[in-house]
Amino acid sequence: MVIKRLSAALVMAALWGGAAVAQTAPAPAPASTPAPEPPTPDPTGPFGGNITGIVTLTSDYRFRGISQSKKAPALQAGLTYEVPLSFVSFAPVSVYGGFWGSSINFSPDVDESLEIDMVAGVKFKFLNEKMVLDLGWIGYRYPGSIKGAHLHYDEFGGALSYDFGFASIAGQVRYSPNFFARSGSAWYKQAMVTVPLSFIQIHDKVSFKIFGGLGHQSIQHNARFANPDYWDWQVGIVATVYGVDLGLTYVDTNISKTRCNGGGYKYCAPRAIFSISKSF
């Protein structure tokens, strides 16, 4: 769930068209740590579907490598409803919809305190559900934001993942016809790998996995976005302890640290981030 935007300088640039001097920052994804795998209980929703949720507390909300909370803690939560399409016979197919939200803090000059992402899509599952193709839409919304800042935007795209057992790999491609702050068309591409550390056996209710990811964000109008096209990367470890996920992630980008220093906050400086999540 995925990502989310920028500093005061970027908002001011969006409002007045001034020269962009600071930074910014949507998957799906959601915080940097991969979302915990949801449980698969008996159907909890209508039409044989399932309702799953997640609550997260993170020490810094990073979206594609850039802090959305001025390097301060953020509280996040989401709900998703997924229902299988029984009339499709060639492979398990399901449709889903939901939302994800986070506290944010772009700037003391602009009153944004909440981001809400709406999601909808369809999943195709192959090879005993080891391979999953996810095609969907994400709508990023900022309730109460200044209308002239044009912060709301939409992304369309897909993700493909495969679970080998000893490791899982995933890739995603997202496209926005008019990105954050009306910065024009934008593409985000990312690859990730996750490896369970099954050889570490402390307790049957405790498990570990490591992960790494590399992404690239390109934007049509870089000046309006307040940053050049850039790369972001992350590595981390997740410990699942009695159903609670404890994550430690190192996040960085190749954006110049002098560009990414709006108002004295180093929004995209490298940092280790701690998170605690619970799925239900």
Stockholm file with secondary structure:
# STOCKHOLM 1.0

chainA/1-280         MVIKRLSAALVMAALWGGAAVAQTAPAPAPASTPAPEPPTPDPTGPFGGNITGIVTLTSDYRFRGISQSKKAPALQAGLTYEVPLSFVSFAPVSVYGGFWGSSINFSPDVDESLEIDMVAGVKFKFLNEKMVLDLGWIGYRYPGSIKGAHLHYDEFGGALSYDFGFASIAGQVRYSPNFFARSGSAWYKQAMVTVPLSFIQIHDKVSFKIFGGLGHQSIQHNARFANPDYWDWQVGIVATVYGVDLGLTYVDTNISKTRCNGGGYKYCAPRAIFSISKSF
#=GR chainA/1-280 SS CCCCCCCHHHHHHHHHCCCCCSCCCCCCCCSSSCCCCCCCCSCCSGGGCEEEEEEEEESSCEETTEESSTTSCEEEEEEEEEEECTTCCSSCEEEEEEEEEEECCCBTTBCCCEEEEEEEEEEEEETTTTEEEEEEEEEEECTTCCGGGCCCEEEEEEEEEEECSSCEEEEEEEEESSCGGGCCCEEEEEEEEEEECTTCCSBTTEEEEEEEEEEEEEESCHHHHTSCSEEEEEEEEEEEETTEEEEEEEEEECSCTTTSCGGGCCTTSCEEEEEEEEEC
#=GC SS_cons         CCCCCCCHHHHHHHHHCCCCCSCCCCCCCCSSSCCCCCCCCSCCSGGGCEEEEEEEEESSCEETTEESSTTSCEEEEEEEEEEECTTCCSSCEEEEEEEEEEECCCBTTBCCCEEEEEEEEEEEEETTTTEEEEEEEEEEECTTCCGGGCCCEEEEEEEEEEECSSCEEEEEEEEESSCGGGCCCEEEEEEEEEEECTTCCSBTTEEEEEEEEEEEEEESCHHHHTSCSEEEEEEEEEEEETTEEEEEEEEEECSCTTTSCGGGCCTTSCEEEEEEEEEC
//
